[in-house]
Amino acid sequence: QVQLEESGGGLVQPGGSLRLSCAASGSIGSRYVMGWYRQAPGKQRELVANIQRIGDIRYLANYVDSVKGRFTISRDNANRSLYLQMNSLKPEDTAIYYCNYGGPTGSWGQGTQVTVSS
């Protein structure tokens, strides 16, 4: 069983930055995919970015088109942590952001609210 806890959300003005963190505990496999999803009011949950180890030191990251060039996902297996650096934030990035381990059928955190507004 894997437990996930997000932090780092908040209110930020358009163009600003936030860094989300996810602390994982339990039985963590370094090669399992981890990712960030988000759900805006009235919308379905969507994948924002995920990352998976594909070699001894290589990782493969994927991003939804709307955040490419603005968000960066990273992972620290030694510290059981996942991060999402979010730059040039837009009002449409407003959502609850969820940390995920193992894909949609895996484990989820409780979510952290990100609000982008002036």
Rosetta silent file (secondary structure, phi, psi, omega in degrees, C-alpha in Angstrom):
SEQUENCE: QVQLEESGGGLVQPGGSLRLSCAASGSIGSRYVMGWYRQAPGKQRELVANIQRIGDIRYLANYVDSVKGRFTISRDNANRSLYLQMNSLKPEDTAIYYCNYGGPTGSWGQGTQVTVSS
SCORE:     score description
SCORE:     0.000 S_00000001
   1 L     0.000  135.007 -179.194    0.000    0.000    0.000 S_00000001
   2 E  -115.124  132.350  175.649    1.309    3.429   -0.952 S_00000001
   3 E  -111.113  139.524 -177.328    0.331    6.638    0.796 S_00000001
   4 E  -128.526  138.784  178.169    0.772   10.013   -0.885 S_00000001
   5 E  -135.588  119.353  179.836    0.624   13.516    0.576 S_00000001
   6 E   -90.334  155.183  172.601    0.720   16.662   -1.536 S_00000001
   7 E  -154.597  165.220  174.741    1.818   20.133   -0.479 S_00000001
   8 L   105.537   -4.259  178.484    2.706   23.452   -2.055 S_00000001
   9 L   -72.613  173.549  178.780   -0.590   24.605   -3.474 S_00000001
  10 E   162.655 -167.121  179.221   -1.959   28.084   -2.964 S_00000001
  11 E  -101.389  130.621 -179.186   -3.080   31.313   -4.558 S_00000001
  12 E  -142.127  150.208  178.411   -0.816   32.897   -7.158 S_00000001
  13 L   -78.853  154.923  175.445   -1.187   35.671   -9.698 S_00000001
  14 L   -53.641  137.471 -176.599   -1.113   34.945  -13.426 S_00000001
  15 L    90.304  -10.333 -178.618    2.461   34.581  -14.587 S_00000001
  16 L   -82.429 -175.874 -176.618    3.596   33.403  -11.187 S_00000001
  17 L  -131.620  151.503  171.607    5.131   30.123  -10.072 S_00000001
  18 E  -143.174  154.054  174.624    4.417   27.348   -7.605 S_00000001
  19 E  -124.645  117.292  176.954    6.190   24.137   -6.744 S_00000001
  20 E   -91.370  143.954  176.740    4.106   21.161   -5.716 S_00000001
  21 E  -125.325  150.120  176.840    5.600   18.359   -3.664 S_00000001
  22 E  -135.529  120.881  177.543    4.380   14.837   -3.019 S_00000001
  23 E  -100.195  127.098 -177.899    5.742   12.697   -0.210 S_00000001
  24 E  -109.592  144.504  175.254    5.279    8.963   -0.654 S_00000001
  25 E  -139.307  160.694 -177.647    5.370    6.245    1.972 S_00000001
  26 E   103.717 -155.717 -175.979    4.835    2.530    1.895 S_00000001
  27 L   -85.311   93.364 -176.550    6.024    0.015   -0.679 S_00000001
  28 L  -100.553  128.745  174.321    7.480    2.227   -3.412 S_00000001
  29 L  -102.948  128.080 -173.809    8.982    0.786   -6.579 S_00000001
  30 L   -66.754  -19.561 -178.492   11.449    3.091   -8.313 S_00000001
  31 L   -95.542   -1.276  178.824   10.355    1.960  -11.789 S_00000001
  32 L   -77.958  146.986  179.206    6.665    2.597  -11.304 S_00000001
  33 L   -70.232  141.990  171.892    5.148    5.588  -13.017 S_00000001
  34 E  -129.575  150.835 -177.037    4.296    8.587  -10.869 S_00000001
  35 E  -160.228  175.488  175.032    2.418   11.622  -11.975 S_00000001
  36 E  -118.164  131.788  173.709    0.333   14.701  -11.338 S_00000001
  37 E  -118.912  163.646  175.499   -3.297   14.980  -12.316 S_00000001
  38 E  -143.624  153.937  177.893   -5.664   17.885  -11.901 S_00000001
  39 E  -137.670  117.088  177.233   -9.388   18.439  -11.748 S_00000001
  40 L   -91.551  157.678 -179.792  -11.009   21.791  -12.332 S_00000001
  41 L   -55.039  129.251  177.752  -14.591   22.541  -11.236 S_00000001
  42 L    76.715    6.650 -178.903  -17.068   20.873  -13.570 S_00000001
  43 L  -123.067  162.193  177.109  -14.361   19.045  -15.496 S_00000001
  44 L   -77.390  155.761  175.425  -12.939   15.556  -15.525 S_00000001
  45 L   -66.544  136.869 -179.556   -9.651   14.753  -13.899 S_00000001
  46 E  -130.143  151.377  175.338   -6.818   14.977  -16.411 S_00000001
  47 E   -73.668  129.817  175.932   -3.200   13.926  -16.505 S_00000001
  48 E   -94.907  -50.547 -179.127   -0.856   16.898  -16.251 S_00000001
  49 E  -162.160  149.554  171.715    2.495   15.111  -16.300 S_00000001
  50 E  -141.387  165.384 -176.238    4.015   11.779  -15.416 S_00000001
  51 E  -147.219  138.900 -178.369    7.477   10.350  -15.096 S_00000001
  52 E  -141.381  139.393  177.614    8.865    6.852  -15.199 S_00000001
  53 E   -76.223  129.281 -177.787   12.312    5.411  -14.763 S_00000001
  54 L  -120.631    1.300  179.088   13.398    3.616  -17.928 S_00000001
  55 L  -162.622 -169.826 -178.893   17.014    2.830  -17.141 S_00000001
  56 L   -60.983  -40.491 -177.787   19.584    3.052  -14.399 S_00000001
  57 L  -132.080    4.761 -176.571   19.604    6.823  -14.501 S_00000001
  58 L   -99.888  141.395  177.275   17.185    7.675  -17.286 S_00000001
  59 E  -127.979  147.410  176.306   13.650    8.931  -16.811 S_00000001
  60 E  -114.197  122.897  179.675   10.895    9.550  -19.324 S_00000001
  61 E  -112.549  142.412  177.194    8.550   12.453  -18.669 S_00000001
  62 E  -126.608  145.180 -178.277    5.291   13.183  -20.461 S_00000001
  63 E  -133.690  146.032  169.688    3.230   16.373  -20.364 S_00000001
  64 L   -69.089  147.180 -173.164   -0.200   17.405  -21.515 S_00000001
  65 H   -55.187  -35.741 -173.579    0.157   19.895  -24.365 S_00000001
  66 H   -67.562  -15.343 -178.697   -1.295   22.784  -22.366 S_00000001
  67 H  -115.505   -3.258 -179.152    1.578   22.764  -19.856 S_00000001
  68 L   -58.454  133.447 -179.207    4.539   21.914  -22.091 S_00000001
  69 L    85.965  -10.549 -179.756    7.316   24.443  -21.657 S_00000001
  70 L  -115.816  -35.355 -177.700    5.809   25.774  -18.427 S_00000001
  71 E  -108.779  148.307  175.570    5.713   22.806  -16.038 S_00000001
  72 E  -134.833  125.327  177.956    8.511   20.440  -15.088 S_00000001
  73 E   -98.706  141.897  176.729    8.022   17.139  -13.297 S_00000001
  74 E  -145.957  163.009 -172.364   10.828   15.574  -11.313 S_00000001
  75 E  -142.727  137.066  177.155   11.279   12.642   -9.012 S_00000001
  76 E  -122.155   95.268 -176.320   13.602   11.833   -6.139 S_00000001
  77 L   -65.880  -36.093 -178.847   13.384    8.108   -5.472 S_00000001
  78 L   -60.659  -38.106 -179.754   15.849    8.232   -2.584 S_00000001
  79 L   -99.724    8.332  176.625   13.604   10.688   -0.749 S_00000001
  80 L    53.304   46.380 -176.296   10.387    9.124   -2.047 S_00000001
  81 E  -129.876  150.402  175.822    9.287   12.456   -3.453 S_00000001
  82 E  -128.352  142.014 -176.436    7.653   13.783   -6.582 S_00000001
  83 E  -130.259  155.321  171.643    7.660   17.421   -7.633 S_00000001
  84 E  -138.488  108.764  175.441    5.913   19.656  -10.122 S_00000001
  85 E   -88.059  121.488 -175.668    7.483   23.029  -10.860 S_00000001
  86 E  -117.358  115.343  179.534    4.834   25.256  -12.390 S_00000001
  87 L  -115.798  163.743  178.286    5.895   28.496  -14.090 S_00000001
  88 L    49.375   47.674 -175.778    4.000   31.091  -16.113 S_00000001
  89 L   -64.421  145.639 -179.082    0.780   30.014  -14.454 S_00000001
  90 L  -120.860  157.207  178.050   -2.507   30.865  -16.130 S_00000001
  91 H   -55.077  -33.114 -179.888   -6.041   31.144  -14.722 S_00000001
  92 H   -72.044   -5.682  173.232   -6.940   27.952  -16.594 S_00000001
  93 H   -82.829   -6.841  179.504   -4.394   26.086  -14.476 S_00000001
  94 L   -61.770  124.262 -176.458   -6.696   26.551  -11.496 S_00000001
  95 E  -178.299  171.257  166.113   -7.622   23.110  -10.180 S_00000001
  96 E   -88.595  128.229 -178.219   -7.055   20.587   -7.454 S_00000001
  97 E  -103.870  130.909 -176.737   -3.782   18.822   -8.192 S_00000001
  98 E  -117.212  137.354  172.844   -3.396   15.169   -7.242 S_00000001
  99 E   -86.877  141.815 -177.901   -0.284   13.070   -6.863 S_00000001
 100 E  -135.992  142.902  175.400   -0.517    9.573   -8.308 S_00000001
 101 E  -125.781  124.400  173.768    1.514    6.402   -8.039 S_00000001
 102 L    88.128   13.013  177.841    1.069    3.538  -10.452 S_00000001
 103 L    87.359 -177.593 -173.439   -1.320    5.127  -12.936 S_00000001
 104 L   -57.100  -27.612  179.137   -5.087    5.677  -12.783 S_00000001
 105 L   -94.248    7.289 -178.425   -5.745    2.402  -10.937 S_00000001
 106 L   -91.527 -143.553 -175.435   -2.955    3.050   -8.435 S_00000001
 107 E   -99.354  149.968 -177.043   -2.714    5.221   -5.351 S_00000001
 108 E  -130.032  147.367  169.427   -3.850    8.838   -4.981 S_00000001
 109 L   -84.632 -179.544 -178.493   -3.191   11.681   -2.628 S_00000001
 110 L   -81.765  -17.239  177.812   -5.880   13.934   -1.185 S_00000001
 111 L    98.697  154.145  175.591   -5.049   16.786   -3.523 S_00000001
 112 E  -135.862  135.410 -175.029   -3.838   20.355   -3.132 S_00000001
 113 E   -80.935  131.225  172.370   -5.663   23.414   -4.417 S_00000001
 114 E  -119.059  122.376  179.391   -3.955   25.680   -6.933 S_00000001
 115 E  -122.958  122.989  179.134   -5.698   28.958   -7.700 S_00000001
 116 E  -111.803  109.396 -174.428   -4.364   31.342  -10.326 S_00000001
 117 L  -158.268  148.397  175.194   -6.091   34.683  -10.074 S_00000001
 118 L   -94.503    0.000    0.000   -5.363   38.389   -9.922 S_00000001
